[in-house]
């Protein structure tokens, strides 16, 4: 059975192009355009992995979603790759790193992400599942 990936991103072009890429690699892909619907879809469909944007309705929406995932018994083990352009958009001096309390995700990927790198990171995260 194909692994299921949920893309949560308000950038329709980013979401659609990566949906096509991931489907071409044999994954089943779902999409949501905001954190609330992303959490609902995750609870309903139980994806193996979530690609989660940071800046959606608010500049920190993805952070808030990431912190809610471990609190939800049905989502607790789901892999999460945070994808963001925040470092560049906000001119931050360095990247954002996962943290068990503040940012409980498996990996943080900076946009733009080369297709080959995205596939490699997805494969790595799912292999660790």
Helices and strands as residue ranges (DSSP letters): E 4-8, H 12-24, E 28-32, H 35-45, E 49-53, H 61-69, E 79-84, H 86-89, E 107-110, H 115-127
